[in-house]
Amino acid sequence: MGLFSKNKKKKVDEAIEKKPTSELIFFESLKTDEDKYLVALADRMMDGQPLILNFDTLDIDQANKVIAFLSGVVYAQKGEILNIKEKVFMFANHDVYEDGSMDDFLKEIVE
């Protein structure tokens, strides 16, 4: 059994899959629109982690850059963008609603 065995990865993947989607959410108040940071956010989303991002601290050009970039990622994942509040958006892939926990979570924070 090597350092990079498939069994270890499978156990980690199973542990992530057992968590309700609402517990995997990544919350962030954006402070920058640097490419390296945006790619890290995209990687999180492609790994199945929904992003809830607050755009308050960004100027309009920075916010547009982030939204344009993440919109492409959302499109590639067949996901969706949800406007939660003014300047707060959720970016998620297509299967965040499968276990029902995300619907419950969103009902709580929107009301």
Secondary structure, 3 states (H helix, E strand, C coil): CCCCCHHHHHHHHHHHHHCCHHHHCEEEECCCCCHHHHHHHHHHHHCCCCEEEECCCCCHHHHHHHHHHHHHHHHHCCCEEEEEECCEEEEECCCCCCCCHHHHHHHHHHC
